[in-house]
Amino acid sequence: MTSHQTTQTMKPATAAKKLGVYLEATPTEFQEGVVSRAEFNALQADPPQWLQDLRRTGPHPRPVVAARLGVSISGLARGGVTEALTTEQIDALKTENPEWLRRERATQAEVRKETARLKEKQREAAAESD
């Protein structure tokens, strides 16, 4: 009996998400093919020029836009940002600093503060039970 090693592959959308790039901005060959684990690792280890350019200038997917603006993905939607943005557009939003962005950043800061408080509380409870 011989064991057959199947090649692990992923859909382009999954690979783009893991690479932190907007799928629609990737080359057609990438969008229409499947990505093997080896190809994915190669893309991460030695990104081709198109991947470097996308990571640097965008357009960026919503999770990346949210992280760069310091807000949640839901906060982006509440602010009316539903499309992918370029680095230039993100920088312009930061400079402009509209009311919704200030409000969402404050909300995100409160969420982080509350998460830290709860973690500390759990740590204290764990230390007491030891």
Summary of the structure (lengths in Angstrom):
residues: 130
radius of gyration: 19.9
end to end distance: 51.4
largest distance: 66.4
contacts: 329
relative contact order: 0.10
helix: 68%
strand: 5%
